[in-house]
Amino acid sequence: MPTTPDISRAWPPDDHYSLLQRCRSLYHELWFRLSERIRWSRQPYHETPIGCLAGLTSWQIARINELQVRYNLRFETHYGQHTALANYAYLDLLHQAWTNTNRPVPQGGVVADVGCANFWYARTLHAFFRPATLTGVDVEGFRLYPTGYSRYDAARGYIAGLSQTSFLVANYCEVETKADVITAWFPFVTPSPVLAWRLPLTVFSPERLFDRIARNLTSQGLFFMVNQGSDEAAIAADYGRRAGLQLVDRWVHPRPLRTRPHPPVVTWWTA
């Protein structure tokens, strides 16, 4: 039987957190530590492919058709409606960001993705960067889904069939592996989203995260980050600069393939 998880670290050290935030963090810490102790796993989980996307507008269909031709893939043959469309949205953002800024895409290198959840978009990164190796890193690996599968099971299903692709359960702040490209999609730079994703505030350390990203980039490496709107992007940029990262370019998506509450802000950084 697993022992009771140690929740002594569950109380956020920063006194500016509200009492409600502290209580929610303590609750999430309990379940987070429990899941990591039990490490429940069955087998790789594979979605039932939708086959054909439905309910799309004409401009969405046109843009997806362009992506299918350009990258020779059809996400709907691998995933359900939601995941397939989400992958097209990420691929569209990557494609348009690099195209509209006339940036050469770094392909064939070591790619790491920070905070990948269950790495449902691994196929998108694989198609775009064509990496020598691709690693998705997330601090939480064994959250149990209503299906009875864990996040680890889902990740194994999403990376199945992708060469040199792996899923690592770890706090990226403690990962010491060099990469030519590091990507971060909507990283946590304020505490509210951390709690909204049912994580404890003990895993929230943006200073350490950006410092580790700066340390892990190779000399010619590139950090690609996407943030929710200009306010969040400004906060993230401040952390990046304090870590010694240098801003290379910035682009705002004018019309995401999937509607978002705030326009995605894309930035490129070097160490």
N, C-alpha and C positions, 0 to 999 in steps of 0.2 A: 504494500500500500504506500502511495506517495505521502510524504510528510507535509505538514501544514506549511505553506510558503511563507518565507520571511517577508513581512510587509513593513519592516522598520524603516525602509527607504521610501515608503509611499508618501510621506508627508513632504510636500514641496518645501525646499529650503528658503525660497524667496518669500519674504513677508508681504509682498505686494499682491499676492494671490488672495482672492476673497475667500470667506469661509465656505461658501457654496462650491467654489472651485476646488478647495482643499478636500472637501467631503467627496466630491465626485472623483477626484484623483485617487483618493484612498480606496474607493469602491472599485475603480478600474484596475488599480494596482493588485488587488486581491485576485481578481479573475485573470489578469495578465500573468502573474507569477504561478497561479495554479495551472494554467494551460501549458506554460513552459515546463513545469515539473512533470506533468502527465505525458506531454508530447504525443497526443492521440494521432494515429495515422492508420489509414486503411489501405488504400491503393490509389494510384493516380486517377484523378477525376477528369472526365472528358465531357464537355457540353454536347448536347444533341444539336447538330447543325441545322440551321433554319432553311438552308438551301437557296432561298430567294428572299431578299429584304422586302419589307412591306411598309406602306404608310409614308413614303418619302415624297418630297416635293420634286418638281422637275429640275431645279437647280442642284439639289442634293444628288439626284440620280446622275446628272451630267458630270458632276465633280467626281463622284465615285467611279464612274466609267473611265474617266481620265486616269485615275489612280490605278485602276485594274490593268489598264493597258501599259502604263508607265512602269509599274512594278511587278507585273505578271503574277498577280495573286487575287484570290477571292476569299475574303474572311468568312463569308457566309457558308462556305463549304467546311469550315472548321468549328464555328461557334453559333450560338443562338443570336437572335436579333440584337439584343442590347450590346453584347460583347463585340459582335461584328461591326456594328455602327460605331462603337467607341474606338475600335482600332482604326477604322477609316478616318475618324476625326483626328486621332493622334498623327496618323500618317500624312493627312492633309496639312496639319500644322507644321510638321517637319518639312514637307515638300515646299510649302509656300514660304516659310520663313527663310530657308536657304535660297530659294529661287529669287525672292523679292529683294534680298540683300546681296545677291550675286556672290555668295560665299561657296567655295569648293567644299564638297562633302568629304570629311575624312573617313575613308573606308579602309578595311583590312587591318585595323588595329585592335587593341584591347579596349573594350567598352564596359563600363560599369554603370548601373542605374541605381540611384539612391532612393530608398523608400518605395519599393516597387509593389507593395501589398502582395497579392498572389501572382504578380507578374503576368497579368492577362494580356499585356501589350508587348510581350517578348517578341512575337512574330513581326510586329511593326518595326521595332528597333533592328531586328535581324535583317529585314528586307531593305531598310534605309541605309544602315551603316555597313552591311556585309562584313561583320567583324571577324577577326581571327578567333576571339573569345568574347562571350557576352555573359555578364554576371548581374543578376538582380539581387539587391540586398535589402532586407527588411528586418526591423527589430522584432516583429511579432510573426512567428511562424506556425503556431499551432492553435490559433483561434478556431473554435468549432462552429461550423455552419449548420443551419437547420437541416441540411441534407444528410448530416452525419459525417461529412467529410471535413477535414481540417484545411486550413490555408495552405499547409505544406502539400497536401494531396492535390489541391487545385493547381498550385504552382507546377508540380510535376506533370500534370496534364497539359498545362499551357506551354511548357517548354519541350514536350515530347516531340521528337522528330527534328528539332532544331540543333544543328551541329555546334559543338563547343559552347553550349549554353547551359548555365547552371543557376540555381536559386540558393542563396546563402542566408541563413537565419542569424543575424548579428546586428549589433548597433554599429552603424557605419563609422561612428566616431572612433571606434576601436579597430577598424579594418586598416591594415597597413599593406595595401597592394597598389602598385602603380597602374595607371590607366592612361591611354591616349585620349579617350573621350569619357567624360563623366556627365551623365544626364540626371536631372532632378525635375520631376513633374509636380508642381504645386507643393514644394516642401513646406514643412511647418516652420513658420517664422513668428507666429503669435500663439499664445496658449489655447485660445478658444477652439480652433480646429482640432487640436490634440485631443481635447475632451470629447468633441463631437464624434471623433473616430474611436471613442471608447478606449483611449490609451491614458496611462497615468502621466502626470507632469514630470515624473522622474526621468522620463525618456526625452524630455524637451530640453535641448541644449544647443540652440542654433549657433552659438559662438564656437563650440567644439566641432560642430558639424562642418561649418564652412572652413575652419582651420584644417580639418582633416582632408577636405576636398582639395584645398590649396596644396597640401603636402603630398597628396596622392597623384596629382597631375604630373605627367612627364614634362620634360623641358619644352616640348612643342605641343603639349596637350591642350585640350579645349574643354571647358565646362559649359554645358548647355542647360539653361534653367528656364522654366515656365512658371509664371505666377498669376494669381487671380487678381487682375486689375492693377492700376497704377499705384494705389496705396500699398498693397502688399509687396509689389515689385520694389518700391522705394525702401521698404524695411529690409527686404532681402538684399538689396544692393548695398545697403549700409553694412550689413554683416559681411558681405563679400569683400568690400574694400578694407574693412578692419582686419580681415584674414590675409590681406596682401594680394587678393585677386585684382586683375586689371580688366576693366570693361572694354570689350572689343566692339560690340554692336548691340543695337536694340531694335525690336520690331514688335508692333501690336497687330494682332490678327483682326482684320476689319469685319469678317463674317465667318465665324467658326461653323464647321459642318454640323455640329450639335450646339444648340443654344446654351449659353452659359450666363450666369448672373453678372459676371464681369468679363470684359474682353481679355483673353490670354495675352500676357506680356512676355515676350521672348527676349532673353539676353544671352550673349556669348562672353565668356571670360577666359583669360589665361592666367597662369601663375606668375 
